[in-house]
Amino acid sequence: AGFDHLVIKGEAEKPVYLWIHDGEVEIRDAAHLWGKDTIETPAIIRKDHQDDEIQVACIGLAGENLVRYASVLGGLKNAAGRTGMGCVMGSKRLKAIAVRGTQDLSISYSKEAVGYLEHIMGLLRNSPTMREFSRLGTPAWHDTSDMIGRVRNRNFQRNQVPDGESLYAANVLKHSIGMAGCFGCPVHCRHRYVVPEGPDKGRYMEGPEWSTLAALTAEVDCRRMETALVGNYLVNKYGVDSLELGSMVSWAIELYEKGIIDDRVTDGLKLEWGNEQVVYEMVHRVAKRQGLGDILAEGPLRAIEKLGEKSGYYNVHVKGMSCLHTDERATPSHALGIAVATRGADHLRNRPGVDAHMLPPEIRDKLFGFTVPDMNAYEGSGRLIWWHDLMYAIPDALGTCKFYPLFMSPSTIGYDDYCKLVRHIAGLELSPPEMMEIAERICTLERMFNNREGATRKDDTLPERYFVEPTPLGPPGFKDKTIDREKFERLLDEYYEVHGWDGNGVPKSETLARLGLEQEPSHII
């Protein structure tokens, strides 16, 4: 369509959408789109322009109502879910961005590029892990996580779902009518299905991903796969982050159970564990900002202010972003990762992939270039998270998928591969050390932005419950575990040191000089 990046400034006086087509950008009236969901909106835009090839990123009711964790949908379930970018679009009264391009792409050394991309595709197709995910999708992760006791249940009361086999991936297959994938991807890891029950019965949807499955079932102690399928449809239709919503609803149920909130706050709704109707109702109330939903729509920090200091202990968040549906009390490296992630509790910044712990030690140590600690170990976890910080930064910078090189197998695609891709496609010569330095620069610049806003070591921490409440369930090595506070602080020291930051998490002057950041404008630092 003629553009590499899009920067949107300002605020419209009335609802609008951007229409981008072959080098042209138009601001169009969106009055007829305001109030429509994320499924209706793209259909209307395509009909208006009489072109089914138009691609649309849009917000739903949650974004219009400025839910703090509203998402941006680029397709049925491809959500930019975390940090509330849908809320930002809603605040600008920007309903959608519609794009249609027919121009050619300019690729350097196109023969070599195609050849190397075919090589990468071959790696993916021949990966046993990929084949399994092509069959079961990401819900397969829920099976293993639950078996070893790494799943949040009843907010944070349990780390395993008792008798929760009904939520295992094989049960998604009973509803699946096929698999779908992102554009150009050979894996096809998401299920296609029709909503099995309720008012939206028969509607087509894709998913649910593991995150949504666990957030809308395990966290709130629901045990039916149908709950995940219905809930997945609702959160996508409204355009709201399923992870944040599931965590906020499970928090509210625990507050109700503990007597911290009552029927006056819930408008008579009985917040009970395992009640799927409560989950559906709270999805509606959050998206529409009704009653308690209006409070939960504010996200952890603001909701805690409204519901009182006592409620804060039970909210599982880091830096104001709710934790994933996983329980990291028995896995120090994962716990450190969510504590130090730039934008809060985040599995998309540095979570160690399967290879980090599952390969034989001699192989994984060769792969990573240093001694990789066991899953339950503290020492060495700081360097492991540093390595993943850098490796996660590269796909984000290049605009490629980080799913298969990191979440499933960092041995599939590495720095050598990324350097070759950049050379073949963009004509840019980079060595692996140079690419690692770019990744370091990205991570350090992100840290500088956070430092500017007042974030320091005190913010690189975990919810208190990680330190004081032992895991009640799971096999040996995962049961009766907390994060040791003193060892965690030493982990932080190790992590800061390998990044070249001081003991307070601020980049050292020599680190800034080495990375070429010493001349950054003072308003950044």
N, C-alpha and C positions, 0 to 999 in steps of 0.2 A: 504493500500500500504506500510505500515511499518514505517510511519513517523508521528509525531504529529505537528511539525512546520518546516518551511522552511526559511532559511536565505540565501539570494543571494547577494554575494559580487562581486565587480569588474565589468569589461566591456569586452565583447567579441570583437574580431577583425572583425568578420563578423556575419551576422544574424544566430542565433541559436535558438533551443528550448530545453527545458528540458523534458526528457522522464523518468518518475518515475514509476516503476512497481515492486511490491512485494519486497521491500527492496533494489532495485537497482536504481541508478541514472545515467543517461547518458546525455551528451551534444551532441545533434544532429544538423546537418547542416539544416538551414532553408532558404536557398537561394530560394528554390521553393515556399516558403510561403511568402516571403517579397513582399509587394504590394497587398497581398490578404486581403479581408475584414474579419470581425469577424464571418461571416456566412460561408464563404468558408474555412477558416483556419481549424476549427475543422473537417469539412468533409474530407479534404485532409489528415489530420493526421490519422483519423480513417481508411481511405482507405489504407494508407501506411502500417498500422499495421494490417489491416484486422480484426478490432475489433470495433464494434459499441458501446461497453460499455465504451470506453475511455472517460474520462471527461477532458475538456480543458478550461483553462483560457488563453485568448489571447488579443492582441492589434490589432487595425485596422490601417488605414492610418493616423489617427490623432496621434496615439502613435508613429508611425514611423517618422512622421514629427515634433515630439516634441512639439505638441500643449500643452501648460502648464496645461490644464485641460482635457487631454486625459484620458479615462477610461480603465479599464480592464474588459472584458466581460467573464463571466463564464456561458455561455448559451446565448440564443437569446437576452434576455434583463436583465439578472442579472448582473448589472454593479457596480463595485467598482468605483463610478463616481467622487467623489469629491477629491480635492487636487492633481490631476494629477499623480496618480500612473502609468497610461498608458504611460505618458511621461518618467517616471523613467525607466520603462521596455524598452522603445524605446531607451533611452540613453545607456542602456546596450546591445542594439541590441538583446534583448531577445524577440522573437516574441510570444512565447507561453510556457505554462507549461502543459504537458499532463500527466495524471495520470490513472493508472489501478491497482486496488488491488483486490486480491482474498483471502487474509488472514482473519482469524477470529479477532473479536474485544474482548478484555478482559474487562469485566464489573464486578465490585464487586457486590455481592448479586443480581445476575441477576433476580431472581424471584421477589424480592421486587422492583427492578428497573422497570421491565415491568409493574408491578401492579400500581406503582405510575405514570408512564408515561400514562397509560390508564386513570387514574384519571385526569391528566392534560388535556388529549385529550377530556375527557368528559366536563370539564369546558369550553373549547373552543367551542366545538360543540353546547353547550346549551346557549351560549352567544347570545342575540338578536343582538348585534353589529356585531358579527362574521357572523351571518346568512345574515345580510344586505350586508356585504362586500363580502360574497360569491356570492351574486347576482349582485351587482353593481360594485364591485372593489373599489380601492381607489379614483377614480373620484367622488365618493359620497361626499368626503370631499369638493370638489370644490363647490358643490351646497350650502352647509351651509356657507362656507366662503364667497362666493359671496353675499349671501343674507344679511349677517350682515355687509358687507363692509370691508372685510379683504383680498382682492385680489389685487395684483398690476396690474394696467392697464396703458398702454402707459408708460412703464418704472415705474415711480413713480408719474405720474400726477394725477391719479385717484385710488381710493381704491375699485372700483366696476366696473363691465363691463356692461355698459348700454345696455339693451336688449340682454343680454348675455345668455339667457336660452338655446340657441342652443349648449352651451358647457356643459350643465348639464349631469349627469351620464346616464340618461335614453337614451340619444342620442348615447352613446357608445353601448348600447344594440342593436341598429339597425344594427350595423356592427359586433357584437360579434357572433362567431360560437361555443362558449363554454368557460369554465373557466379552468385555469391551476394554479398550486401551486408549491411552492418550495418543495424539497424532504422531504417527511414525514409529510407535513403540511396538516391539515384537512380543512383549510379555503378556499384555492383556490380563491385568490382575484384578479387575473389578467386575463384580457380578451384574448382570442385567436381570431385572425382576419386575413384577407388577405388585403393587401394594395388596397384601393378602386379605385385609379386613378394614373395617371402619368406614367413615364417610368418603375417604379417597380410594376405596377398594377398586382395583382394576387399573389404576393409574400406573404408567410406566416410570421406572426410576433405575438408577445405577448405584451400586454399593451394597451394603455399607462397608466403609473401611473399618479396619480394626479399631481405630480411635473412636469412631462414632458408635460402633457396636458396644464397646466397653463403657463409654460415657453414658449411654442411654439404657444400659442394662445392669452391668456389674456394679457400677458406682451406686445406683439407686436400688440395687438388690432385686431387679426384675430378672426372671429366668426364662422368658419365652423369646425365641428368635423373632417372632412376629412383632414384638415390641421394638426391636432394633430396626426392622424394615419400615414400620409405620413412622417411627421417630425420625429416621433418616430422611424420609420424604418430607416431613414437616420442617425440619431445620433447613433443608436445602430450598424448599419453597419460600420460606420466610427470609432466607439469607442471614443465618445466624451461626456463629461458631459452635459446633456441637461439643467440642471439648470444654469450652468455657461454660456453656449452658448446663451440661451434665454435672460439672463440678459445683456450680452454683446451686442447682436444684438439690443435689445430694447434701450439700452444706445446710440448706434450709430445712431439709427433712431431719437432719441430726439436731439442729437447733430446736425444732418442734418437739422432737423426742426428749431433749434435755430440759424442756420447759422454758427455754430462753425466749422463744416466740410462741404465741398461742393463736386461738381462733380469731381474735380481734385483728391480728396482723395478716392472717391468711384469708380473711373474709369468709370464715367458716369452713374452708377446705381442709380436710384432715390429711395432713402430710404423713403418709405411711410408707415404710419400706415395701418394695415389691408391688406397689400399686401403679400399674401402667397408666391408668386413667389420670392419676395425679401428674405423672410425667408429661402426658400430652397436654393437659390443662395448663401446666406451667410453661410449656413451650409457647402456647397461645398467649398467655399473660405477659411473658417476657417480650415477645415480638410486638405486642400491642401496648406495652407499658401499662398494664392494668394491675392495680392493687400491689401485692407483694412482688409481682413481676416487674413493676416499675422500679422497685428497690434493687432487685437482682440484676436488672438491666444495666445498672451502674457499674458492675464489675466488683471485684473483691474489696478494694480499698475504700471506695465510696459507700458500698453497701455495709461494710463494717462500721463506718461512721454513723450510719443511719440506724443500725440494729444494736449498737452498743459495744463497748470494749470487750465484754465477756464473750461476745460472738466471735471475736477475732481469733481466739485460740483454735477454733474448729475449722477455720477456713484454710485450705491447703493451697497456698500460692507462694510465688517468689517474685519480688519486685512488682506485685500487683497483677501478675498473670497466673491464672490457675494452673496447677500442676497437671500433667498428663494423667491418664487413667492407670498408670503403672505405679508400683510401690518400690522405691529405691532404698529402703532401709537396710537391705542385705547386700547391696551392690554399691560400694563407695564411689566407684568411678562414675556411675550414672548419677548418683546423688550430687557429686561435685559438678557434673555437667550442667544440671538444671540450676544449681546455685550461681554459677558464674556466667551463664548464657546472657548475651547482651540484652535481650528484650524480655527477660523473665523466664519462668519455668518453661523450658523450650527443648524439645527433642530434635529440633531441626537445625541446631547449631553445632552439636559436638557429640551426639550419642554414639558410643562405640558400636560398630557393626558386628555381625555374627562372627567374623573371623577373629575379632579381638580376643575372644575367649574360647571359642569352640575348636579351633585348630590345634594340632599338637604344638607344644611350646617352641620347639626348634623351628617350626615353619612360621608361626606367627611372629617370632622374634626377628626372623630374617625379613619378613614382609614389612614390618613396621620400622625396623632398623634400631630397635632397642628392646630391652627385656620387658615384655608385656605382663602385667600382674594378673593373677587369677581373679575371677569375677568378684570374690568376696574379700579381696585384699585391698589395703590402703596404699602401701608404699608403691610408688611407680604410677599411681593413677593420675597424678597431676600431669606427668608427661604424656600419658595416653590421651587425656582430654585436650591438651595443647595440640597434639598431632591431629585430632579430629576437628578442633577449631579451624585449623588451616585447611584441611581437606574438604570440609563443608563449605568454606568460603569460595573455593574455586568454581564449583558448579553454579553457585549463585552469581558469580562475576561473569561467567561465560554464558549464562542463560540456558544451561542444560539441566537435565533431571539428576537429582542427587540420590534418587531412590535406590537404584541398583548398585552404583559404585560404593555406597556407604551402608545403607540399612541392611542390605542382604549380603554383600561381599565386597569389601574394599580391594580384594585381590583381583576383581574383575577388570576394573579400570583404575589406573594410577596416574601419577604425574607424567610419566613418559607418554602415555596415551593422550593426555590433555595437551601436552606440548605439540605432539604430532597433529592433533586435530586443529589447533590454532594455526600451525604452519600451513597445513593443507587448505584450510578454509579462509583464513584471513591474511596469509602471507607473512605472519609475524614469527620471527625466530626467538624462541625462549627455551632455556634449559630447565630441567626440573628444579635445581636450586633457585633459579630466577623466579620460577612460578611460585615456589614456596615463600620466597621473599615478598612477592605480591600478596599472597595470602596473609602473611604476617602483617603487612601494611594495612590490609583491610581490617583485620581483627583489632589492631592497635588503634586505628582511627575510630572504630566503633567504641572502643574503650574511652577514647578522648571525648567523644560526644557525651557518653554517660558521666564521665568525670565533670564535664562542664555543667551538667544538670545536678551535680551534688552527689552522685553515686560513688561510693568508695567500698572498702572492705566490709563495712557493716551491712551492706546490701547484698553481698555475695554469700548468702546464708540460706538456711532451710527453715521450713516451718518448725516450730518448737516440738511438734508431735514426733518428728523424725528422731529427735534426741532422747525423748522420755518415754515413748510408748513402744514396747517391744512388739514385733510381729507375732501374732498369736497362732498362725498356721504355717504350713509348708513343710518340706522335707528338711533333713539336717543341713545346716549351712544357711537356711533361709528362715527358720523358725526361731523365735526369741531373739530377734536382732533389732538393735537400734544403731543409729549413727553415733559413733564415739566422738564427743565434742572436741576433745584434745587432738585426736588423730585427724579429725576433719580440718582443724586449724592448721596443722602441719601440712596437710594436703594443699590448702590454699597457698601456703608459703612456697611449696614445690611448684605449683601451677604458675604463680606470679614470677618466680625466678626464671623458669624456662621461657616465659614470654618476654622477660626483660623489663618487668614492672616492679615497682618498689613494694614494700610490705603493706602498703595501703591500697594496692591495686592501681597505682598511677604509673604510666610509662615513664621510665627513666630518661634523662636527657640524652644519654649515649644511645639508647634504643631509638629515640626519635631521629637522632643524627644518622644512625645506620640505615634507617628506613626512609630517609629523605623527608621526614615530617617536621623537622625543626623549624621550617619557615611557614608552617601552617598559620593562618590568621588567628589572632589572639582570641577572637570570639568563639573559636572551636574549643580551645583549651582553657 
